[in-house]
Amino acid sequence: MRYIAFLAGALVTASASVVLAASAAVTAQGGIKTETFVNEPMPPGFGVQVTELDGPVFTDERGMTLYRWPYDTMRVGTTGDADNASACLDEVTTKTAGMMAPYPPGLDLPELETRLSCAQVWPPVYAKDDAKPVGNFTIFTRSDGLKQWAYDKHAVYTSILDKQPGDALGAHTRQIGGDGPAERKPVGPASSVPPAFAVMTTAKGRIVMNAANYSVYTSDRDGPEKSSCDAACARTWVPVTAGATAQPQGEWTIFERAPGVRQWAFRKKPVYSYAKDSDTSSLEGGDVPGWHNVYMQIVPPPPKGFGLMANEVGEVIVSPDGKTLYRYNCGDDSKDQLACDHPGAPQVYRFAVCGGGNIERCLRRWPYVPAEANAVSGSRSWSVLTINPKTGRHAVAGETGAINVWAFRGRPVYTFEGDKEPGDINGNRTGEFNGRRNGFHAFLMRDDFFGNAN
């Protein structure tokens, strides 16, 4: 199966004193366009970064991605930020909150001697004393008396996991659902699409949908702003028509497919919906030869040697030897809902679920995917980490026992001892709450076969 290359994003900055009505288009290396977005006024020094996985996100004066913490109702109680307020404080939480029944509150959290506060993990983006609100960016006073920026009433933060401008490792925009932690989300400008369309983050890319949230498609048979889909074809492939008052917008244009009938086109290709789609944001129409889902941008491919394989659940990424890759999910049950899915977090959660607390058993059952020290991924999403397998933490090069492993979004990927044949997924949904709270999920690039969201 062929991968489509995706190139690294570029940084766009805007002045608070200038209001731009037009959409912005960022062209990556090689002339491949990434997602376009609607420009809006921002505080001085703030900008927009077009990321590989989440499309355009706002950045602070240092170029670091901005995030928010959506207010969320858990099984027991609520967490996250209310409007114009921050629940992310500079206080170290020491006990579980009991938000994920049946787990009780009041249990000691692990590694308290090194545990960071919410505000250390998610540094608030403070506003200077003389700062003024700009467009959707406003300022509120925190409970500690400091001023913090908010976007659309949501307090904004950076992430301790982001080390350089353009990183977006703290969180993602993809909607996962299920009994997971109350996750943070990157904050970004609106995609440059007409009101008749919407954009959603999926495993394959930033997919475009119509107003009813059904996927839209293009055909290989069509020419630039010219449809080859006749009346019989249009009963299955329904042209997405534009109203009489609709206007072209950025990469979206309108052409006349028949007298008085106007159809939308994206990057000059006529756009359709698929009458046989069984669910929203479907990929089913893209299985029909010659037809393709529409993406604002697609995700980067895995490192060289990795592949894709279809099974009863979906389409998984497999290692060079055909073993299914797994991603580890973890969020602790503290009131600040800190992630524990990366090497900088306590590893006792992972050791418990992968080996019953026995580190050797864990490493045998869920081995890291090894990488050469000088391996190149070709994207920012995939990287090589140096890990001390006995602790699960970052190690320095040359450290005794350290190994080099592949990682996605700064989190190591794994295989499962119980998978015997290429494409097996016997380890899928291992852990608490089907692996949502603390556990493993197969690394699915497509999950619409039977509605198995990853």
C-alpha positions, 0 to 999 in steps of 0.5 A, a space after each residue: 500500500 502506497 503512502 502519500 508524503 506530507 511535509 513539515 509545516 511552516 510558521 505564520 505570524 500576524 500583527 494585532 494591529 492588522 485585521 486580515 479578511 482573506 484566508 491564509 495558505 501555507 505552502 510546505 517544501 516541495 510546493 505541497 499545500 497544507 491546510 488553509 485557515 482564516 486569519 484573525 487579529 492576534 496579540 503582538 508576537 502570537 502566530 499560527 503554526 500549521 502542524 502535521 497532525 492537527 492543522 493550524 494552531 495558535 502559538 505564543 511569542 516564542 512560537 510554542 503551541 497554545 492549548 486549552 483545557 475543556 470543561 468536562 463531566 467525568 463519571 464523578 464530578 467535573 474538571 477542566 476550565 470554566 469560561 474566563 477561569 483557570 483550574 490549572 494551579 501551581 499546587 501539587 496534587 497528592 491524592 486521587 480525585 475519584 472522578 473515574 468510578 469505581 476508583 476511590 478518591 484520596 489515594 496517594 498519587 505516585 512519585 510525589 517527591 518529583 510530581 509537578 503542579 498543573 501549572 508546571 506541566 501546562 504553563 499558563 500564557 500570562 499577559 503583560 500588565 499593559 496588554 489589551 484584548 485583541 479580537 477573540 483573545 481576551 485577558 482574565 485574572 487568575 485566582 493567584 492574581 496574575 493575568 492570563 490570555 484566553 481565546 474564545 473565553 478558554 484559558 490558554 497554556 503551553 505544554 512542557 512536552 513541547 521543546 521547540 517552536 512547531 512542536 504540538 506534543 502536549 495534546 491533539 485535536 482528534 476526538 477519541 471518546 470513551 472513558 479517557 482522561 479529561 484531555 487538553 486540546 490545541 487551540 487554532 484558527 478556523 479552517 478556511 472552508 465555506 459554511 457548507 463544509 466542516 473539517 475534523 481531525 482523523 487518523 489519516 488527516 484533516 478530513 472535509 465533511 459537508 454541513 451534515 458531517 458526511 464525507 465529501 469526495 473527488 473523482 479522477 475522471 473530473 477535470 479542473 472545475 469540470 464534472 464528468 458525473 452524469 445524471 445516473 452517476 449523480 444519484 450515487 455521487 451527489 454533487 455538493 451544490 452552492 447556493 445562489 449567494 455562495 461565494 468562492 473562498 480561498 481554495 474553494 471555487 464554484 463552477 456551473 455544472 449545468 445551467 443554473 446549477 452551481 457546484 463546489 470545487 476544492 483545489 479545482 476538483 468538483 466535490 460530491 457526497 456519497 449516497 451509500 455512506 453509512 456513517 458520518 466522516 466515512 472513508 467508504 466512498 474512498 474505497 471505490 476506484 477512482 474516488 477519494 476523500 477530501 483532506 485539507 492535509 494528510 498525516 505524514 507516513 510512518 518511518 521507512 520500513 513500516 507498513 499498513 495492514 487491514 484486519 477485522 478492526 481496521 487498518 493498522 500500522 505494522 513494524 518491518 517484521 509485520 507486528 502490529 504497533 500499539 500506542 499507550 494511553 494514560 491519564 491519572 485520576 487527579 483533579 488536574 488530570 495529568 497525562 502519564 503516557 510519555 517517558 517524562 511521566 510516572 511509569 508505574 501505571 504502565 508497568 502495572 497494566 503491562 506486567 502486573 508491576 513486574 518490569 521484566 514481564 512488561 518488557 517481554 509482553 510489550 516490547 518497545 519497537 527498536 530503532 537505529 540511533 541515526 534513523 530518520 523518520 521524515 516527519 516531526 510526528 515520528 522520532 527516535 527516543 533514547 530510553 532506559 527500559 528499566 525505568 521507562 524514562 528518557 536516557 542519555 546516549 551512552 547510558 548503560 542499558 539504554 536503547 533507541 526506540 521509535 516514538 509517535 508524538 513523543 510517545 514510544 510505540 510497542 508490539 505485543 507478545 501475544 500477536 503471532 501472525 502479521 496484523 494480529 491485534 490480540 493486545 488491542 484495548 488492553 487495560 483499564 476502561 478498554 485501555 482508555 484510562 490506562 492501557 494499549 490500543 492498536 495503532 489504527 490508521 483507519 477505524 471505520 470498518 466496524 466503528 472501532 474508534 481508536 
